[in-house]
Amino acid sequence: MSVALRIKEIIKEKKIHQKDLAQQVGVSKVTMSYWCSNQTMPSIETLGSIAKVLNVRIADLIVEN
């Protein structure tokens, strides 16, 4: 079982830019880009921060492949 993040889809739905989300979460634009393209995964704590900024549940950010 593998999982992927839906950050890219959710920020598109909410009309938020990756750089703005990165700034609000406190990470670099490059790091956010890696997360949006599923090249790396953030910690569960960081997922919580992302979910809070996007006003979604952590579960909404994760999809099982």
C-alpha positions in Angstrom: 0.0 0.0 0.0 1.3 3.4 -0.9 -0.1 6.8 -0.2 0.1 10.1 -2.0 -0.8 13.7 -1.1 -3.6 15.7 -2.6 -2.1 19.1 -1.7 -1.8 20.2 -5.3 -5.5 19.4 -6.1 -6.8 21.0 -2.9 -4.8 24.3 -3.4 -6.1 24.5 -6.9 -9.7 24.0 -5.7 -9.2 26.7 -3.1 -7.4 29.0 -5.5 -4.3 29.3 -3.3 -0.7 29.4 -4.7 1.9 27.0 -3.6 4.2 29.8 -2.5 1.5 31.3 -0.3 0.8 28.0 1.4 4.5 27.5 1.9 4.9 30.9 3.5 1.9 30.2 5.8 3.2 26.8 6.8 6.8 28.1 7.3 8.6 26.1 4.6 10.4 26.9 1.4 8.7 27.0 -2.0 10.9 24.2 -3.1 9.8 22.0 -0.2 6.2 22.7 -0.9 6.8 21.9 -4.6 8.3 18.5 -3.6 5.2 17.8 -1.4 2.8 18.8 -4.1 4.5 16.6 -6.7 4.7 13.7 -4.1 8.5 13.6 -4.3 8.8 13.7 -0.5 6.3 13.6 2.4 6.0 16.1 5.2 5.8 15.0 8.9 2.4 14.4 10.4 2.7 17.6 12.4 3.3 19.5 9.2 0.4 17.8 7.5 -1.7 19.1 10.4 -0.4 22.6 9.8 -1.2 22.3 6.1 -4.7 21.0 6.8 -5.3 23.9 9.2 -4.3 26.5 6.7 -6.4 24.9 3.9 -9.3 24.3 6.3 -9.5 20.6 5.6 -9.0 17.4 7.6 -5.6 15.7 7.4 -7.4 12.7 5.9 -8.5 14.9 3.0 -4.9 15.5 2.1 -4.1 11.8 1.7 -5.1 9.3 -0.9 -4.2 5.6 -1.0 -2.8 4.3 -4.3 
